[in-house]
Amino acid sequence: MAPRFFVFPGYKSVEDEPKIRQLIYKGLKEIEAEIRKRMLNSDNVEELGRALKAVNMIAVKVKSTEGRLTSKKDIEQIDAVIFDRLNTILSFLANKDYASILPVLSELEKLVMRRNSLFS
């Protein structure tokens, strides 16, 4: 069964942020589950293990966001790219291109850090 892809719903107002943050978190957890499933049937356990660890670290950062949002425009742009990267990771998993996942996860981590910096 192919993993589903994530659609960025966009922001109507800054009050949408918790809902979208939850969608990002759920997307990361779905990627985590997909990685775990593939680790059982793969020779690339070490690569997938590093990816799994990175996904977990990013999920913690997404979940631990605190404060008030300072810019709807900025977060909307960042979140659109985050959803794109989540879909890229799912695509790499589906194509068994495990070596390409870590660079995308690194970029995703930077995006989440930028996202978190928008809260004061």
C-alpha positions as CSV (number, residue, x, y, z in Angstrom):
1,M,0.0,0.0,0.0
2,A,1.4,3.3,-1.0
3,P,1.6,6.1,1.6
4,R,-0.8,8.9,1.2
5,F,0.4,12.4,0.5
6,F,-0.2,15.5,2.6
7,V,-2.1,18.5,1.4
8,F,-1.4,21.9,2.9
9,P,-4.7,23.5,3.8
10,G,-3.4,27.1,4.1
11,Y,-4.2,29.7,6.7
12,K,-7.5,31.6,7.0
13,S,-6.1,33.2,10.2
14,V,-3.4,32.7,12.8
15,E,-5.9,30.7,14.9
16,D,-5.4,27.9,12.3
17,E,-1.8,27.4,13.5
18,P,-2.5,24.7,16.1
19,K,-4.5,22.6,13.6
20,I,-1.8,22.9,11.0
21,R,0.9,22.1,13.5
22,Q,-1.0,19.0,14.4
23,L,-1.2,18.0,10.7
24,I,2.6,18.4,10.4
25,Y,3.1,16.3,13.6
26,K,0.7,13.6,12.3
27,G,2.6,13.6,9.0
28,L,5.9,13.1,10.8
29,K,4.3,10.2,12.8
30,E,3.0,8.6,9.6
31,I,6.5,8.9,8.1
32,E,7.9,7.3,11.3
33,A,5.5,4.4,10.9
34,E,6.4,3.9,7.3
35,I,10.2,3.9,8.1
36,R,9.6,1.4,10.9
37,K,7.7,-0.8,8.5
38,R,10.4,-0.7,5.9
39,M,13.1,-1.4,8.5
40,L,11.6,-4.8,9.1
41,N,12.0,-5.8,5.4
42,S,15.2,-4.0,4.4
43,D,18.9,-4.3,4.2
44,N,19.2,-0.5,4.7
45,V,18.4,-0.7,8.5
46,E,21.3,1.7,9.4
47,E,20.2,4.4,6.9
48,L,16.6,4.0,7.9
49,G,17.5,4.1,11.6
50,R,19.2,7.5,11.2
51,A,16.2,8.8,9.3
52,L,13.9,7.5,12.1
53,K,15.9,9.2,14.8
54,A,15.9,12.5,12.8
55,V,12.1,12.2,12.3
56,N,11.6,11.7,16.0
57,M,13.8,14.7,16.9
58,I,11.9,16.9,14.4
59,A,8.5,15.7,15.7
60,V,9.5,16.8,19.3
61,K,10.4,20.2,18.0
62,V,7.1,20.6,16.2
63,K,5.2,19.4,19.3
64,S,7.0,21.7,21.7
65,T,6.2,25.1,20.0
66,E,5.2,27.7,22.5
67,G,4.2,31.4,22.5
68,R,2.2,33.6,20.1
69,L,2.6,33.6,16.4
70,T,4.1,36.8,15.1
71,S,3.6,36.5,11.3
72,K,0.9,34.7,9.4
73,K,2.5,35.3,6.0
74,D,5.9,33.9,7.1
75,I,4.5,30.8,8.8
76,E,2.2,30.1,5.8
77,Q,5.2,30.1,3.4
78,I,7.3,27.9,5.7
79,D,4.5,25.5,6.3
80,A,3.8,25.1,2.6
81,V,7.5,24.1,2.2
82,I,7.3,21.7,5.2
83,F,4.3,19.9,3.6
84,D,6.3,19.7,0.3
85,R,9.2,18.1,2.2
86,L,7.0,15.7,4.0
87,N,5.7,14.6,0.6
88,T,9.2,14.4,-0.8
89,I,10.2,12.0,2.0
90,L,7.1,9.8,1.4
91,S,8.1,9.7,-2.3
92,F,11.6,8.7,-1.5
93,L,10.3,6.0,0.8
94,A,7.9,4.7,-1.8
95,N,10.8,4.6,-4.3
96,K,13.2,3.0,-1.8
97,D,15.6,5.9,-2.3
98,Y,16.7,5.9,1.3
99,A,20.0,7.7,0.8
100,S,18.1,10.8,-0.3
101,I,16.0,11.0,2.8
102,L,18.5,12.4,5.3
103,P,19.3,15.6,3.3
104,V,15.6,16.3,3.1
105,L,15.2,15.7,6.8
106,S,18.1,18.1,7.5
107,E,16.3,20.7,5.5
108,L,13.0,19.9,7.2
109,E,14.6,20.4,10.6
110,K,15.9,23.8,9.6
111,L,12.4,24.8,8.4
112,V,10.9,23.6,11.7
113,M,13.5,25.7,13.6
114,R,12.6,28.8,11.4
115,R,8.9,28.0,12.0
116,N,9.4,27.9,15.8
117,S,11.4,31.2,15.7
118,L,8.1,32.9,14.6
119,F,6.6,32.4,18.0
120,S,7.3,34.9,20.8
